C-alpha cells in the first residue's frame, strides 16, 4: 500500500475565491467555514470568497483565511474517504492546520491562536525577507554569518539568517532590512537569483522573539492532546505525537527557521511516496517535486481536485 503524507500550506498561498467551491458543494465544507467564522467573530469566509485582494494579503487576514480553507478541504477529504496519512506536516502557518487534522488541537484553539499569531506578526518590528534561489544552504548560512558580523562591526542592524529551507536551492533569508539587503546583494554577486518578498516583518528570525513570548502566553491557555498520527514539525523536521512535545515545538516556531526540505526528506526516508497538499495553492507540491522528482504529488483545493485525487489514489490501491 502506498505510504501517504498530507501537507498544509502557509502564508502566500491565498487567492480571492479560495474555498468557495468547497462551501457551495460540500456540507462539511460549509459547516467548517461557518464554525470558523463564529469562532473568529468575523466573516473570514467572505474574505476568502470575495476579497478584496489587498485585504486578503494582509497578514492579519491571510493567516486565518488560509487556515479556514485548508481545514474545510481536509474535512471534505476525510468525509469522502480519503486515506489516513502516515505523516502530516504544515509549512509555517500550515502547522496549525496539521495539528487540527491530527486531532491534537481543537478548531477553537487553532482559530484563536492563529488570530493572535497573525496580529503579532503584523505588528512585529520592521524587518525584511528575501528569497534566494540557486545557492546551497551551507553557503548561504555562511554568507549570512559574514554579513551579520560585518554589519555589527559597523554598528548597523545585523540580524540576518536563513529562515526558510524550502528546498535545497530555494531558500529565504530574514532579519533587519539593512542586513537582508546586504546579504541579498552578496548572494546575487555569487550567481544566485534574489527576490525581495512583499512582507514588512522578519518572520522566523530572532527578531520575532518578543512576539513569540507573547504568543506562548496565549498558547498556555490551550490544551493539546496526543496526535492521531505523527506531525513532522518545522523547528526540527522530526515527528511527534505527544501533546507536550507538540506544544513545546509549536511555542518555538515563530523565531525559528522552517526546515521544510528536511521535513520532506525525513518522510521520504520513512517510505512516503505520495504527498497530498490540502489547501489553497500548489506551492508545497512544487517544493516536493524539486526535492524528489519521483514523488507523487496531489493538490486538493476544490471539488474537482478532491475527486481527481481520490480517483487516482484508488486506482493505485492507496485506499
NORQUI-V996412 format. One record per residue. RES is the residue in one small letter. OMEGA is omega in radians with two decimals (NA if undefined). NEAR is the number of other C-alpha atoms within 10 Angstrom. D_LAST is the distance of its C-alpha to the last C-alpha in whole Angstrom. Layout:
BEGIN
RES,OMEGA,NEAR,D_LAST  RES,OMEGA,NEAR,D_LAST
END
This chain:
BEGIN
x,3.13,7,8  x,3.09,15,9  x,-2.97,18,10  x,2.95,24,10  x,3.06,25,13  x,-3.05,24,14  x,-3.13,28,18  x,-3.04,28,20  x,3.13,28,24  x,-3.11,25,27  x,-3.09,20,30  x,-3.13,15,31  x,-3.02,17,28  x,3.01,23,30  x,3.13,21,31  x,-3.11,18,32  x,-3.09,17,30  x,3.09,26,27  x,-3.06,28,25  x,3.13,20,27  x,3.11,16,24  x,3.10,24,22  x,-3.05,24,25  x,-2.95,11,26  x,-3.09,13,23  x,-3.13,18,21  x,-3.13,14,23  x,3.05,20,21  x,3.13,27,22  x,-3.11,19,25  x,-3.13,14,25  x,3.10,24,24  x,-3.12,25,27  x,3.10,17,30  x,-3.11,15,29  x,3.07,25,30  x,-3.12,19,33  x,3.13,13,34  x,-3.09,16,34  x,-3.11,16,35  x,3.09,9,38  x,-3.06,11,38  x,3.04,15,36  x,3.13,25,33  x,3.12,24,31  x,3.08,16,34  x,3.11,20,35  x,-2.98,26,31  x,-2.98,18,32  x,-3.07,15,35  x,0.10,18,36  x,-3.04,14,39  x,-3.11,15,38  x,3.10,9,41  x,-3.12,13,40  x,-3.11,23,36  x,3.11,20,37  x,-3.10,14,39  x,-3.10,22,37  x,3.11,20,38  x,-3.09,23,36  x,-3.02,26,33  x,3.13,25,32  x,3.13,29,31  x,3.07,32,30  x,3.05,30,27  x,-3.09,30,26  x,-3.12,30,26  x,-3.13,29,24  x,-3.11,30,21  x,3.04,28,21  x,3.12,27,21  x,3.11,28,18  x,-3.14,28,16  x,3.11,20,17  x,3.11,26,16  x,-3.12,23,12  x,-3.14,13,12  x,-3.13,13,13  x,3.11,12,11  x,3.09,10,8  x,-3.08,19,7  x,3.06,17,6  x,3.12,18,9  x,2.99,20,11  x,3.12,18,13  x,3.10,23,16  x,-3.13,27,17  x,3.08,30,20  x,-3.13,26,23  x,3.13,23,25  x,3.07,26,29  x,-3.09,23,28  x,3.12,23,25  x,3.09,25,25  x,3.06,28,26  x,3.14,33,23  x,-3.13,31,21  x,3.06,31,23  x,-3.13,20,22  x,3.13,25,18  x,3.09,23,19  x,3.10,16,21  x,-3.06,23,24  x,3.14,23,26  x,3.11,18,27  x,3.14,21,27  x,3.13,15,30  x,-3.10,19,31  x,-3.12,23,29  x,-3.13,23,31  x,-3.13,18,34  x,3.13,20,33  x,3.07,22,32  x,3.11,20,35  x,-3.13,19,38  x,-3.12,25,36  x,3.14,20,36  x,3.13,17,40  x,-3.10,19,41  x,3.09,22,40  x,-3.08,18,41  x,-3.03,14,45  x,-3.13,18,44  x,-3.11,16,47  x,3.12,14,48  x,-3.12,22,46  x,3.07,23,44  x,-3.13,30,41  x,3.05,24,41  x,3.11,20,38  x,-3.06,25,39  x,3.08,19,37  x,3.11,17,38  x,-3.08,19,39  x,3.10,16,38  x,-3.12,19,37  x,-3.13,10,40  x,-3.11,12,43  x,3.09,24,42  x,3.11,17,42  x,3.11,13,45  x,3.13,20,47  x,3.11,26,46  x,3.13,18,48  x,-3.13,15,51  x,3.12,23,51  x,-3.13,24,50  x,3.14,17,53  x,3.13,15,55  x,3.14,18,55  x,3.13,14,56  x,3.14,11,59  x,3.13,10,60  x,-3.12,9,60  x,3.07,14,57  x,-2.88,16,53  x,-3.10,24,51  x,2.97,24,48  x,3.14,33,45  x,2.97,29,42  x,-3.02,28,39  x,-3.13,25,37  x,3.03,27,33  x,-3.02,21,32  x,2.99,24,29  x,-3.14,24,29  x,-3.12,18,32  x,3.11,18,34  x,-3.01,19,33  x,3.08,24,35  x,3.05,26,37  x,-3.05,30,40  x,3.09,30,41  x,3.10,30,44  x,-3.10,25,48  x,-3.11,21,49  x,-3.11,17,51  x,3.11,27,50  x,3.11,27,46  x,-3.14,21,49  x,3.14,20,51  x,3.11,25,47  x,3.12,27,46  x,3.12,14,49  x,3.13,17,49  x,-3.13,21,46  x,3.12,17,47  x,3.11,10,50  x,3.09,12,47  x,-3.13,11,46  x,3.01,19,43  x,-3.03,16,41  x,-3.09,21,42  x,3.06,14,41  x,-3.10,15,42  x,-3.09,13,40  x,3.08,11,41  x,-3.12,16,41  x,-3.11,17,44  x,3.11,22,42  x,-3.07,28,42  x,3.12,28,38  x,3.05,28,37  x,3.11,26,40  x,3.11,20,43  x,3.10,22,45  x,-3.01,22,42  x,-3.12,17,43  x,3.10,15,45  x,3.13,20,42  x,3.11,22,40  x,3.12,15,43  x,3.10,14,43  x,3.14,22,39  x,3.08,19,39  x,3.08,12,41  x,-3.12,16,39  x,3.14,21,36  x,-3.14,11,38  x,-3.04,9,38  x,-3.14,15,34  x,2.97,13,32  x,3.06,20,29  x,3.11,17,27  x,-3.06,18,25  x,3.12,20,21  x,3.03,17,18  x,-2.95,20,17  x,3.06,22,19  x,3.10,27,21  x,-2.97,28,22  x,-3.00,26,26  x,-2.93,30,28  x,-3.10,21,31  x,3.13,16,30  x,3.12,20,27  x,-3.08,15,26  x,3.06,20,23  x,3.04,19,25  x,-3.09,18,23  x,-3.10,17,27  x,-3.09,15,28  x,-3.12,14,32  x,3.12,14,30  x,-3.10,23,28  x,-3.14,21,31  x,-3.12,12,34  x,3.08,16,32  x,3.13,19,31  x,-3.10,21,35  x,-2.98,18,36  x,-2.99,22,33  x,-3.14,28,36  x,-3.07,21,38  x,3.13,24,36  x,3.05,24,35  x,-3.05,28,31  x,-3.02,22,30  x,3.12,28,27  x,3.10,22,27  x,3.11,20,27  x,3.14,26,24  x,3.13,25,22  x,3.09,16,24  x,-3.09,16,23  x,3.05,24,19  x,3.12,20,20  x,3.11,10,22  x,3.06,12,19  x,3.08,12,17  x,3.13,20,15  x,-3.07,17,14  x,-3.13,21,12  x,-3.14,26,14  x,3.07,20,14  x,-3.06,27,17  x,-3.08,31,17  x,-3.04,29,21  x,3.04,28,23  x,-3.11,21,24  x,-3.03,17,23  x,-3.06,15,25  x,3.09,26,23  x,3.09,21,20  x,3.11,15,24  x,3.13,18,25  x,-3.12,24,22  x,3.09,15,23  x,3.12,17,26  x,3.13,19,25  x,-3.09,14,23  x,-3.09,11,23  x,-3.11,11,20  x,3.05,15,18  x,-3.11,15,15  x,3.06,21,16  x,3.03,22,15  x,3.04,22,17  x,3.11,24,16  x,3.07,25,20  x,-3.08,24,20  x,-3.09,19,18  x,-3.13,11,18  x,3.07,14,17  x,-3.12,21,14  x,-3.12,15,13  x,3.14,14,14  x,-3.11,19,11  x,3.11,20,8  x,-3.12,14,10  x,3.07,13,10  x,3.14,18,6  x,-3.12,13,5  x,3.11,10,9  x,3.09,11,8  x,3.09,10,5  x,-3.12,17,4  x,NA,15,0
END
